[in-house]
Amino acid sequence: MEEYNSGDEVAFNADEVNISIKECVEGVIGGTDYNQNKVNQWTASIVEHSLTHLVKQGRPFKYIVNCAIMQKSGAGLHTANSCYWDTATDGSCTVRWENRTMYCVVSVFAVAVTL
Amino acid sequence: MDDDQTEEETAFVVDEVSKIIKESVEATIGANAYQHSRVNQWTTSVVEQCLSQLSKLGKPFKYIVTCIIMQKNGAGLQTASTCFWDNSTDGSCAVRWENKSMYCIVTVFGLAI
């Protein structure tokens, strides 16, 4: 039983992370409109809360959390990422969120740590 | 002396990575104006080129490369990232590039194995 559990803990669970990131974004910018003065603290807040939540899970991973917030004004935005890692143990998760005035894209990368 | 050289070979060198990023961006979109139909292949091309140059360095690192291309239209864009890693061995490098019609932001994260 214990062996089965440790197998579970070591893999990157993208679905779980997806849900917790969405909650995090909703919590910070959920009911707001794009505000140039506040966007700085919003992005910082989103990445910090997401990271704290991930670290609390206590899994053997290094994390990188990236957040981009863009005002809706007709401009085109394209993002891409590529990773050179161990596909068996490492993983990533990207969440796209929007409201009437802005887009928010959050990416989480998790790289396994060999203990 | 030998110890110092080994450390350099296995450290994340920001200048070196910055140069690789700039070359990849220039080679892919250097002379172009923003085109909605091509931006998909541009972002892919930039990250792939960066990644292959980085892996050629032969250092014991895992890499994550992200690229954002945005049309210049007056919109505001803010990005932030935070990392939970080993400060003594891991590092990141972000390069902001622009021309008359678009912005391009490339970030490379290197995590020691």
gemmi code that builds the backbone of each chain (N, CA, C; Angstrom):
import gemmi

chains = {
    "A": [
        ("MET", (0.853, -1.206, 0.000), (0.000, 0.000, 0.000), (0.876, 1.239, 0.000)),
        ("GLU", (1.899, 1.252, 0.850), (2.771, 2.427, 0.933), (3.523, 2.594, -0.370)),
        ("GLU", (3.969, 1.503, -0.985), (4.725, 1.618, -2.231), (3.846, 2.221, -3.317)),
        ("TYR", (2.582, 1.819, -3.394), (1.680, 2.323, -4.417), (1.503, 3.831, -4.262)),
        ("ASN", (1.352, 4.275, -3.008), (1.160, 5.706, -2.773), (2.349, 6.520, -3.210)),
        ("SER", (3.583, 6.038, -2.925), (4.733, 6.883, -3.286), (4.866, 6.948, -4.793)),
        ("GLY", (4.399, 5.896, -5.525), (4.433, 5.971, -6.984), (3.550, 7.111, -7.470)),
        ("ASP", (2.382, 7.219, -6.892), (1.442, 8.283, -7.268), (2.017, 9.663, -7.032)),
        ("GLU", (2.632, 9.851, -5.880), (3.100, 11.187, -5.495), (4.183, 11.704, -6.421)),
        ("VAL", (4.962, 10.812, -7.039), (6.109, 11.286, -7.797), (5.742, 11.775, -9.203)),
        ("ALA", (4.601, 11.363, -9.772), (4.267, 11.820, -11.118), (3.616, 13.200, -11.049)),
        ("PHE", (3.746, 13.986, -12.126), (3.159, 15.320, -12.168), (1.684, 15.203, -12.538)),
        ("ASN", (0.811, 15.691, -11.666), (-0.618, 15.581, -11.896), (-1.167, 16.864, -12.506)),
        ("ALA", (-1.268, 16.879, -13.836), (-1.655, 18.107, -14.530), (-3.079, 18.556, -14.218)),
        ("ASP", (-4.001, 17.609, -14.054), (-5.405, 17.976, -13.811), (-5.575, 18.712, -12.497)),
        ("GLU", (-4.913, 18.178, -11.475), (-5.005, 18.794, -10.157), (-4.452, 20.215, -10.187)),
        ("VAL", (-3.317, 20.358, -10.854), (-2.659, 21.667, -10.930), (-3.541, 22.642, -11.699)),
        ("ASN", (-4.145, 22.172, -12.772), (-5.062, 22.964, -13.586), (-6.145, 23.593, -12.721)),
        ("ILE", (-6.768, 22.756, -11.883), (-7.848, 23.238, -11.019), (-7.352, 24.267, -10.026)),
        ("SER", (-6.219, 23.995, -9.398), (-5.764, 24.940, -8.372), (-5.308, 26.266, -8.975)),
        ("ILE", (-4.774, 26.234, -10.201), (-4.377, 27.496, -10.849), (-5.616, 28.323, -11.168)),
        ("LYS", (-6.660, 27.662, -11.694), (-7.896, 28.394, -12.034), (-8.455, 29.090, -10.808)),
        ("GLU", (-8.438, 28.375, -9.680), (-8.959, 28.974, -8.443), (-8.135, 30.174, -8.040)),
        ("CYS", (-6.835, 30.030, -8.220), (-5.916, 31.099, -7.864), (-6.178, 32.352, -8.695)),
        ("VAL", (-6.333, 32.182, -10.007), (-6.568, 33.319, -10.898), (-7.899, 33.980, -10.559)),
        ("GLU", (-8.943, 33.158, -10.387), (-10.259, 33.690, -10.021), (-10.169, 34.510, -8.752)),
        ("GLY", (-9.406, 33.995, -7.812), (-9.278, 34.666, -6.521), (-8.640, 36.050, -6.634)),
        ("VAL", (-7.680, 36.194, -7.554), (-6.964, 37.474, -7.649), (-7.652, 38.472, -8.575)),
        ("ILE", (-8.054, 38.045, -9.782), (-8.622, 39.000, -10.749), (-10.048, 38.680, -11.135)),
        ("GLY", (-10.673, 37.758, -10.397), (-12.019, 37.295, -10.704), (-13.032, 38.351, -11.106)),
        ("GLY", (-13.253, 39.384, -10.277), (-14.341, 40.285, -10.629), (-13.862, 41.636, -11.141)),
        ("THR", (-12.600, 41.717, -11.606), (-12.024, 43.035, -11.921), (-11.890, 43.298, -13.419)),
        ("ASP", (-11.727, 44.569, -13.773), (-11.450, 44.959, -15.150), (-9.970, 45.302, -15.260)),
        ("TYR", (-9.425, 45.284, -16.486), (-8.007, 45.588, -16.670), (-7.684, 46.960, -16.101)),
        ("ASN", (-6.668, 47.002, -15.267), (-6.279, 48.253, -14.616), (-4.759, 48.350, -14.655)),
        ("GLN", (-4.249, 49.289, -15.429), (-2.803, 49.368, -15.632), (-2.025, 49.530, -14.337)),
        ("ASN", (-2.619, 50.227, -13.373), (-1.919, 50.463, -12.111), (-1.815, 49.210, -11.265)),
        ("LYS", (-2.805, 48.314, -11.442), (-2.815, 47.151, -10.554), (-2.237, 45.891, -11.186)),
        ("VAL", (-2.059, 45.897, -12.501), (-1.709, 44.649, -13.173), (-0.388, 44.064, -12.666)),
        ("ASN", (0.519, 44.960, -12.261), (1.803, 44.531, -11.730), (1.620, 43.646, -10.496)),
        ("GLN", (0.796, 44.136, -9.552), (0.619, 43.345, -8.326), (-0.249, 42.119, -8.579)),
        ("TRP", (-1.118, 42.147, -9.595), (-1.924, 40.974, -9.909), (-1.051, 39.817, -10.377)),
        ("THR", (-0.152, 40.091, -11.336), (0.675, 39.002, -11.850), (1.549, 38.453, -10.728)),
        ("ALA", (2.123, 39.348, -9.924), (2.982, 38.888, -8.827), (2.170, 38.035, -7.867)),
        ("SER", (0.972, 38.476, -7.565), (0.123, 37.758, -6.634), (-0.269, 36.380, -7.163)),
        ("ILE", (-0.632, 36.297, -8.441), (-1.023, 35.021, -9.028), (0.125, 34.026, -8.975)),
        ("VAL", (1.330, 34.463, -9.403), (2.432, 33.499, -9.409), (2.811, 33.082, -7.994)),
        ("GLU", (2.778, 34.014, -7.051), (3.169, 33.647, -5.691), (2.173, 32.690, -5.055)),
        ("HIS", (0.884, 32.973, -5.199), (-0.112, 32.084, -4.604), (-0.061, 30.705, -5.229)),
        ("SER", (0.101, 30.657, -6.566), (0.163, 29.368, -7.247), (1.345, 28.571, -6.744)),
        ("LEU", (2.491, 29.250, -6.641), (3.695, 28.544, -6.211), (3.554, 28.019, -4.787)),
        ("THR", (3.009, 28.841, -3.901), (2.834, 28.422, -2.501), (1.966, 27.178, -2.443)),
        ("HIS", (0.900, 27.185, -3.242), (-0.008, 26.047, -3.256), (0.689, 24.781, -3.731)),
        ("LEU", (1.517, 24.917, -4.785), (2.217, 23.765, -5.335), (3.233, 23.212, -4.331)),
        ("VAL", (3.973, 24.112, -3.710), (5.009, 23.684, -2.774), (4.403, 22.972, -1.575)),
        ("LYS", (3.219, 23.429, -1.153), (2.544, 22.807, -0.002), (2.257, 21.334, -0.227)),
        ("GLN", (2.143, 20.921, -1.512), (1.849, 19.522, -1.774), (3.009, 18.623, -1.383)),
        ("GLY", (4.171, 19.220, -1.183), (5.313, 18.477, -0.651), (5.906, 17.437, -1.574)),
        ("ARG", (5.721, 17.630, -2.898), (6.273, 16.643, -3.844), (7.680, 17.022, -4.251)),
        ("PRO", (8.480, 16.013, -4.679), (9.880, 16.289, -5.007), (10.040, 16.944, -6.383)),
        ("PHE", (9.599, 18.199, -6.515), (9.696, 18.907, -7.783), (10.260, 20.304, -7.605)),
        ("LYS", (10.953, 20.799, -8.665), (11.287, 22.218, -8.755), (10.160, 22.798, -9.629)),
        ("TYR", (9.719, 24.016, -9.338), (8.612, 24.599, -10.097), (8.988, 25.917, -10.745)),
        ("ILE", (8.379, 26.183, -11.917), (8.462, 27.508, -12.527), (7.030, 27.892, -12.865)),
        ("VAL", (6.571, 29.045, -12.380), (5.215, 29.497, -12.680), (5.311, 30.807, -13.437)),
        ("ASN", (4.651, 30.879, -14.582), (4.730, 32.035, -15.453), (3.322, 32.585, -15.675)),
        ("CYS", (3.150, 33.920, -15.578), (1.806, 34.473, -15.775), (1.866, 35.677, -16.705)),
        ("ALA", (0.976, 35.739, -17.709), (0.918, 36.891, -18.597), (-0.511, 37.418, -18.594)),
        ("ILE", (-0.655, 38.735, -18.380), (-1.989, 39.347, -18.434), (-1.982, 40.368, -19.548)),
        ("MET", (-2.950, 40.255, -20.472), (-3.000, 41.190, -21.587), (-4.370, 41.826, -21.715)),
        ("GLN", (-4.354, 43.145, -21.913), (-5.577, 43.917, -22.110), (-6.238, 43.512, -23.430)),
        ("LYS", (-7.556, 43.415, -23.446), (-8.242, 43.076, -24.692), (-8.381, 44.337, -25.526)),
        ("SER", (-7.584, 44.431, -26.604), (-7.763, 45.613, -27.448), (-7.584, 45.267, -28.908)),
        ("GLY", (-7.791, 44.015, -29.261), (-7.717, 43.651, -30.674), (-6.343, 43.198, -31.123)),
        ("ALA", (-5.326, 43.354, -30.274), (-3.979, 42.930, -30.670), (-3.897, 41.413, -30.686)),
        ("GLY", (-3.002, 40.883, -31.504), (-2.779, 39.445, -31.548), (-1.685, 39.083, -30.565)),
        ("LEU", (-1.867, 37.964, -29.867), (-0.822, 37.501, -28.940), (-0.615, 36.028, -29.172)),
        ("HIS", (0.632, 35.611, -29.297), (0.918, 34.199, -29.470), (2.003, 33.775, -28.504)),
        ("THR", (1.808, 32.636, -27.814), (2.866, 32.164, -26.920), (3.195, 30.723, -27.270)),
        ("ALA", (4.454, 30.336, -27.060), (4.861, 28.953, -27.310), (5.882, 28.597, -26.258)),
        ("ASN", (5.967, 27.303, -25.908), (7.088, 26.909, -25.060), (7.554, 25.521, -25.419)),
        ("SER", (8.838, 25.296, -25.176), (9.451, 24.035, -25.545), (10.340, 23.616, -24.390)),
        ("CYS", (10.386, 22.320, -24.073), (11.129, 21.888, -22.897), (12.041, 20.709, -23.182)),
        ("TYR", (13.245, 20.805, -22.614), (14.254, 19.764, -22.792), (14.410, 19.122, -21.437)),
        ("TRP", (13.713, 18.003, -21.199), (13.738, 17.402, -19.876), (13.448, 15.918, -19.945)),
        ("ASP", (13.123, 15.331, -18.826), (12.829, 13.905, -18.765), (11.310, 13.740, -18.869)),
        ("THR", (10.826, 13.291, -20.023), (9.375, 13.258, -20.233), (8.650, 12.284, -19.308)),
        ("ALA", (9.392, 11.342, -18.714), (8.725, 10.394, -17.822), (8.335, 11.021, -16.492)),
        ("THR", (9.128, 11.967, -16.017), (8.886, 12.499, -14.672), (8.451, 13.960, -14.642)),
        ("ASP", (8.810, 14.730, -15.686), (8.528, 16.162, -15.665), (7.263, 16.478, -16.444)),
        ("GLY", (6.659, 17.631, -16.150), (5.446, 17.970, -16.874), (5.118, 19.441, -16.775)),
        ("SER", (4.127, 19.858, -17.595), (3.721, 21.255, -17.539), (2.211, 21.342, -17.687)),
        ("CYS", (1.701, 22.538, -17.359), (0.256, 22.728, -17.424), (0.016, 24.197, -17.732)),
        ("THR", (-0.821, 24.496, -18.726), (-1.094, 25.892, -19.070), (-2.579, 26.172, -18.935)),
        ("VAL", (-2.908, 27.276, -18.272), (-4.313, 27.644, -18.058), (-4.596, 28.975, -18.734)),
        ("ARG", (-5.641, 29.002, -19.576), (-6.030, 30.258, -20.250), (-7.325, 30.736, -19.621)),
        ("TRP", (-7.331, 31.986, -19.172), (-8.520, 32.529, -18.518), (-8.823, 33.862, -19.138)),
        ("GLU", (-10.095, 34.253, -19.258), (-10.391, 35.588, -19.769), (-11.672, 36.125, -19.159)),
        ("ASN", (-11.772, 37.479, -19.190), (-13.041, 38.102, -18.867), (-13.281, 39.170, -19.924)),
        ("ARG", (-14.139, 40.117, -19.644), (-14.518, 41.105, -20.654), (-13.365, 41.998, -21.118)),
        ("THR", (-12.429, 42.279, -20.203), (-11.386, 43.265, -20.519), (-9.978, 42.729, -20.616)),
        ("MET", (-9.732, 41.481, -20.223), (-8.366, 40.977, -20.308), (-8.264, 39.465, -20.433)),
        ("TYR", (-7.074, 39.045, -20.939), (-6.727, 37.632, -21.009), (-5.669, 37.359, -19.954)),
        ("CYS", (-5.684, 36.138, -19.399), (-4.629, 35.766, -18.453), (-4.167, 34.353, -18.815)),
        ("VAL", (-2.863, 34.199, -19.043), (-2.325, 32.875, -19.369), (-1.307, 32.507, -18.300)),
        ("VAL", (-1.534, 31.379, -17.622), (-0.599, 30.936, -16.580), (-0.019, 29.592, -16.972)),
        ("SER", (1.317, 29.463, -16.926), (1.955, 28.169, -17.224), (2.719, 27.696, -16.013)),
        ("VAL", (2.595, 26.412, -15.707), (3.356, 25.827, -14.593), (4.237, 24.737, -15.168)),
        ("PHE", (5.519, 24.782, -14.859), (6.442, 23.725, -15.283), (6.949, 23.036, -14.025)),
        ("ALA", (6.947, 21.702, -14.016), (7.435, 20.971, -12.845), (8.538, 20.021, -13.283)),
        ("VAL", (9.701, 20.170, -12.671), (10.863, 19.354, -13.022), (11.220, 18.491, -11.827)),
        ("ALA", (11.289, 17.166, -12.031), (11.548, 16.258, -10.910), (12.939, 16.439, -10.346)),
        ("VAL", (13.018, 16.319, -9.043), (14.307, 16.420, -8.367), (14.748, 15.025, -7.986)),
        ("THR", (15.962, 14.653, -8.346), (16.443, 13.318, -7.975), (17.053, 13.414, -6.595)),
        ("LEU", (16.441, 12.688, -5.646), (16.912, 12.818, -4.260), (18.069, 11.877, -3.953)),
    ],
    "B": [
        ("MET", (42.522, 25.950, -10.096), (42.251, 26.394, -11.461), (41.309, 25.410, -12.149)),
        ("ASP", (41.609, 24.128, -11.995), (40.754, 23.118, -12.614), (39.346, 23.190, -12.043)),
        ("ASP", (39.262, 23.404, -10.724), (37.937, 23.467, -10.087), (37.111, 24.590, -10.672)),
        ("ASP", (37.764, 25.758, -10.892), (37.027, 26.900, -11.429), (36.461, 26.578, -12.806)),
        ("GLN", (37.284, 25.920, -13.619), (36.815, 25.619, -14.979), (35.626, 24.676, -14.951)),
        ("THR", (35.676, 23.671, -14.031), (34.563, 22.737, -13.971), (33.292, 23.472, -13.560)),
        ("GLU", (33.449, 24.453, -12.653), (32.260, 25.180, -12.205), (31.629, 25.958, -13.340)),
        ("GLU", (32.491, 26.567, -14.190), (31.946, 27.339, -15.305), (31.216, 26.453, -16.279)),
        ("GLU", (31.768, 25.254, -16.479), (31.128, 24.370, -17.452), (29.767, 23.917, -16.985)),
        ("THR", (29.526, 23.888, -15.678), (28.252, 23.391, -15.200), (27.374, 24.485, -14.597)),
        ("ALA", (27.745, 25.752, -14.758), (26.895, 26.822, -14.227), (26.017, 27.364, -15.349)),
        ("PHE", (24.923, 28.041, -14.954), (24.028, 28.645, -15.931), (24.613, 30.005, -16.294)),
        ("VAL", (25.130, 30.150, -17.525), (25.790, 31.403, -17.890), (24.805, 32.298, -18.634)),
        ("VAL", (24.368, 33.350, -17.977), (23.310, 34.206, -18.526), (23.693, 34.862, -19.848)),
        ("ASP", (24.947, 35.333, -19.953), (25.361, 36.030, -21.178), (25.319, 35.124, -22.397)),
        ("GLU", (25.783, 33.916, -22.186), (25.822, 32.939, -23.277), (24.406, 32.645, -23.770)),
        ("VAL", (23.506, 32.428, -22.813), (22.119, 32.091, -23.137), (21.445, 33.275, -23.814)),
        ("SER", (21.734, 34.476, -23.326), (21.157, 35.695, -23.903), (21.547, 35.838, -25.362)),
        ("LYS", (22.797, 35.517, -25.668), (23.282, 35.610, -27.043), (22.548, 34.618, -27.939)),
        ("ILE", (22.369, 33.388, -27.430), (21.670, 32.356, -28.192), (20.240, 32.794, -28.506)),
        ("ILE", (19.570, 33.373, -27.502), (18.187, 33.815, -27.702), (18.120, 34.905, -28.767)),
        ("LYS", (19.003, 35.907, -28.635), (18.969, 37.025, -29.594), (19.184, 36.532, -31.021)),
        ("GLU", (20.129, 35.603, -31.178), (20.393, 35.086, -32.529), (19.180, 34.341, -33.081)),
        ("SER", (18.529, 33.531, -32.228), (17.362, 32.779, -32.697), (16.238, 33.705, -33.117)),
        ("VAL", (16.005, 34.749, -32.338), (14.907, 35.678, -32.657), (15.201, 36.428, -33.947)),
        ("GLU", (16.428, 36.945, -34.046), (16.802, 37.684, -35.248), (16.669, 36.827, -36.497)),
        ("ALA", (17.116, 35.585, -36.386), (17.089, 34.698, -37.549), (15.653, 34.384, -37.974)),
        ("THR", (14.738, 34.268, -37.004), (13.367, 33.883, -37.341), (12.491, 35.048, -37.764)),
        ("ILE", (12.495, 36.149, -36.988), (11.564, 37.240, -37.302), (12.245, 38.571, -37.550)),
        ("GLY", (13.583, 38.563, -37.592), (14.363, 39.792, -37.730), (13.827, 40.796, -38.727)),
        ("ALA", (13.492, 40.300, -39.932), (13.141, 41.243, -40.995), (11.642, 41.298, -41.290)),
        ("ASN", (10.806, 40.694, -40.417), (9.385, 40.589, -40.746), (8.464, 41.518, -39.985)),
        ("ALA", (7.298, 41.783, -40.590), (6.260, 42.540, -39.896), (5.245, 41.533, -39.353)),
        ("TYR", (4.468, 41.914, -38.327), (3.525, 40.987, -37.705), (2.533, 40.453, -38.746)),
        ("GLN", (2.417, 39.120, -38.783), (1.467, 38.497, -39.713), (0.739, 37.395, -38.975)),
        ("HIS", (-0.539, 37.543, -38.809), (-1.329, 36.600, -38.015), (-1.168, 35.165, -38.491)),
        ("SER", (-1.065, 34.994, -39.811), (-1.010, 33.645, -40.361), (0.334, 32.960, -40.122)),
        ("ARG", (1.367, 33.766, -39.840), (2.684, 33.140, -39.696), (3.191, 33.101, -38.268)),
        ("VAL", (2.507, 33.808, -37.384), (3.058, 33.940, -36.034), (3.170, 32.594, -35.316)),
        ("ASN", (2.283, 31.670, -35.648), (2.323, 30.337, -35.049), (3.651, 29.647, -35.341)),
        ("GLN", (4.050, 29.652, -36.611), (5.300, 28.968, -36.944), (6.506, 29.750, -36.439)),
        ("TRP", (6.388, 31.079, -36.281), (7.502, 31.861, -35.763), (7.806, 31.506, -34.322)),
        ("THR", (6.746, 31.457, -33.484), (7.003, 31.149, -32.068), (7.599, 29.754, -31.945)),
        ("THR", (7.049, 28.814, -32.712), (7.576, 27.440, -32.672), (9.030, 27.428, -33.103)),
        ("SER", (9.332, 28.134, -34.175), (10.680, 28.161, -34.695), (11.659, 28.777, -33.692)),
        ("VAL", (11.271, 29.880, -33.063), (12.151, 30.532, -32.094), (12.470, 29.588, -30.931)),
        ("VAL", (11.433, 28.952, -30.350), (11.723, 28.084, -29.202), (12.538, 26.867, -29.607)),
        ("GLU", (12.253, 26.314, -30.780), (13.002, 25.125, -31.187), (14.454, 25.443, -31.468)),
        ("GLN", (14.699, 26.572, -32.110), (16.086, 26.942, -32.394), (16.861, 27.190, -31.105)),
        ("CYS", (16.237, 27.924, -30.186), (16.893, 28.203, -28.897), (17.227, 26.893, -28.211)),
        ("LEU", (16.242, 25.995, -28.163), (16.436, 24.736, -27.455), (17.547, 23.910, -28.069)),
        ("SER", (17.624, 23.850, -29.387), (18.665, 23.008, -29.979), (20.043, 23.620, -29.746)),
        ("GLN", (20.145, 24.966, -29.772), (21.433, 25.597, -29.487), (21.831, 25.351, -28.031)),
        ("LEU", (20.853, 25.418, -27.136), (21.147, 25.219, -25.708), (21.598, 23.794, -25.431)),
        ("SER", (20.932, 22.829, -26.062), (21.319, 21.439, -25.783), (22.700, 21.158, -26.359)),
        ("LYS", (23.068, 21.897, -27.422), (24.406, 21.716, -27.986), (25.502, 22.161, -27.032)),
        ("LEU", (25.168, 23.000, -26.060), (26.171, 23.445, -25.081), (26.668, 22.266, -24.246)),
        ("GLY", (25.864, 21.202, -24.203), (26.308, 19.994, -23.525), (26.396, 20.084, -22.010)),
        ("LYS", (25.673, 21.060, -21.406), (25.749, 21.188, -19.945), (24.678, 20.316, -19.288)),
        ("PRO", (24.909, 19.903, -18.029), (23.945, 19.019, -17.363), (22.726, 19.786, -16.854)),
        ("PHE", (21.916, 20.299, -17.814), (20.745, 21.084, -17.449), (19.495, 20.597, -18.151)),
        ("LYS", (18.340, 20.800, -17.512), (17.058, 20.657, -18.190), (16.672, 22.089, -18.537)),
        ("TYR", (16.053, 22.311, -19.715), (15.713, 23.662, -20.140), (14.222, 23.825, -20.398)),
        ("ILE", (13.723, 25.041, -20.121), (12.361, 25.388, -20.505), (12.469, 26.720, -21.224)),
        ("VAL", (11.963, 26.770, -22.467), (12.041, 28.008, -23.247), (10.621, 28.466, -23.553)),
        ("THR", (10.294, 29.733, -23.243), (8.965, 30.227, -23.602), (9.122, 31.460, -24.478)),
        ("CYS", (8.194, 31.640, -25.412), (8.270, 32.773, -26.321), (6.892, 33.404, -26.458)),
        ("ILE", (6.845, 34.741, -26.354), (5.583, 35.463, -26.546), (5.785, 36.460, -27.667)),
        ("ILE", (4.900, 36.429, -28.663), (4.966, 37.451, -29.716), (3.655, 38.226, -29.671)),
        ("MET", (3.761, 39.550, -29.553), (2.552, 40.362, -29.486), (2.589, 41.498, -30.495)),
        ("GLN", (1.486, 41.681, -31.198), (1.332, 42.748, -32.166), (1.329, 44.096, -31.444)),
        ("LYS", (1.939, 45.108, -32.016), (1.946, 46.435, -31.406), (0.634, 47.118, -31.751)),
        ("ASN", (-0.210, 47.224, -30.721), (-1.534, 47.769, -30.991), (-1.996, 48.670, -29.853)),
        ("GLY", (-1.094, 49.033, -28.984), (-1.486, 49.877, -27.861), (-1.946, 49.112, -26.640)),
        ("ALA", (-2.114, 47.793, -26.757), (-2.567, 47.011, -25.605), (-1.455, 46.900, -24.573)),
        ("GLY", (-1.835, 46.707, -23.314), (-0.859, 46.523, -22.250), (-0.616, 45.044, -22.047)),
        ("LEU", (0.634, 44.662, -21.804), (0.941, 43.267, -21.501), (1.846, 43.218, -20.289)),
        ("GLN", (1.528, 42.379, -19.319), (2.356, 42.239, -18.132), (2.647, 40.768, -17.940)),
        ("THR", (3.922, 40.399, -17.741), (4.211, 38.994, -17.441), (5.036, 38.919, -16.166)),
        ("ALA", (4.871, 37.831, -15.429), (5.649, 37.634, -14.209), (5.940, 36.153, -14.103)),
        ("SER", (7.068, 35.803, -13.468), (7.285, 34.387, -13.210), (8.012, 34.237, -11.893)),
        ("THR", (7.758, 33.136, -11.231), (8.408, 32.872, -9.961), (8.885, 31.427, -9.982)),
        ("CYS", (10.013, 31.167, -9.328), (10.575, 29.825, -9.409), (10.954, 29.258, -8.056)),
        ("PHE", (10.688, 27.961, -7.909), (11.029, 27.256, -6.681), (12.115, 26.272, -7.071)),
        ("TRP", (13.398, 26.660, -6.849), (14.497, 25.804, -7.299), (15.710, 25.986, -6.419)),
        ("ASP", (16.850, 25.570, -6.908), (18.090, 25.676, -6.150), (18.837, 26.909, -6.661)),
        ("ASN", (18.859, 27.960, -5.854), (19.459, 29.226, -6.295), (20.922, 29.135, -6.696)),
        ("SER", (21.642, 28.180, -6.135), (23.076, 28.141, -6.430), (23.369, 27.520, -7.793)),
        ("THR", (22.465, 26.693, -8.316), (22.778, 26.010, -9.571), (21.850, 26.364, -10.732)),
        ("ASP", (20.630, 26.841, -10.425), (19.662, 27.094, -11.491), (19.605, 28.579, -11.831)),
        ("GLY", (19.105, 28.886, -13.049), (19.035, 30.291, -13.432), (18.071, 30.534, -14.573)),
        ("SER", (17.801, 31.816, -14.842), (16.918, 32.130, -15.953), (17.432, 33.357, -16.678)),
        ("CYS", (16.937, 33.546, -17.920), (17.373, 34.672, -18.723), (16.196, 35.091, -19.591)),
        ("ALA", (15.836, 36.375, -19.571), (14.720, 36.849, -20.379), (15.220, 37.916, -21.333)),
        ("VAL", (14.780, 37.824, -22.588), (15.211, 38.800, -23.588), (13.984, 39.445, -24.217)),
        ("ARG", (13.972, 40.792, -24.241), (12.860, 41.535, -24.866), (13.352, 42.084, -26.182)),
        ("TRP", (12.644, 41.774, -27.251), (13.060, 42.237, -28.577), (11.867, 42.912, -29.211)),
        ("GLU", (12.075, 43.946, -30.044), (10.928, 44.525, -30.733), (11.341, 45.091, -32.072)),
        ("ASN", (10.353, 45.208, -32.964), (10.576, 45.948, -34.182), (9.368, 46.865, -34.351)),
        ("LYS", (9.144, 47.380, -35.536), (8.067, 48.368, -35.721), (6.671, 47.829, -35.474)),
        ("SER", (6.471, 46.508, -35.734), (5.098, 45.995, -35.652), (4.836, 44.990, -34.546)),
        ("MET", (5.871, 44.518, -33.866), (5.615, 43.541, -32.811), (6.688, 43.499, -31.726)),
        ("TYR", (6.275, 42.909, -30.566), (7.189, 42.660, -29.467), (7.417, 41.158, -29.395)),
        ("CYS", (8.632, 40.779, -28.962), (8.885, 39.353, -28.764), (9.630, 39.201, -27.433)),
        ("ILE", (9.076, 38.383, -26.544), (9.721, 38.165, -25.236), (10.055, 36.691, -25.129)),
        ("VAL", (11.336, 36.379, -24.955), (11.755, 34.979, -24.824), (12.379, 34.778, -23.452)),
        ("THR", (11.962, 33.730, -22.755), (12.544, 33.441, -21.434), (13.093, 32.025, -21.443)),
        ("VAL", (14.316, 31.848, -20.931), (14.899, 30.519, -20.815), (15.123, 30.224, -19.337)),
        ("PHE", (14.667, 29.069, -18.867), (14.935, 28.632, -17.488), (15.843, 27.421, -17.576)),
        ("GLY", (16.932, 27.407, -16.791), (17.837, 26.255, -16.808), (17.894, 25.643, -15.417)),
        ("LEU", (17.578, 24.349, -15.312), (17.588, 23.694, -14.004), (18.638, 22.604, -14.000)),
        ("ALA", (19.541, 22.661, -13.034), (20.635, 21.692, -12.983), (20.114, 20.304, -12.633)),
        ("ILE", (20.730, 19.335, -13.303), (20.327, 17.948, -13.038), (21.095, 17.424, -11.832)),
    ],
}
model = gemmi.Model(1)
for chain_id, residues in chains.items():
    chain = gemmi.Chain(chain_id)
    for i, (resn, *xyz) in enumerate(residues, 1):
        res = gemmi.Residue()
        res.name, res.seqid = resn, gemmi.SeqId(i, " ")
        for name, pos in zip(("N", "CA", "C"), xyz):
            atom = gemmi.Atom()
            atom.name, atom.element = name, gemmi.Element(name[0])
            atom.pos, atom.b_iso = gemmi.Position(*pos), 0.0
            res.add_atom(atom)
        chain.add_residue(res)
    model.add_chain(chain)
structure = gemmi.Structure()
structure.add_model(model)
structure.setup_entities()
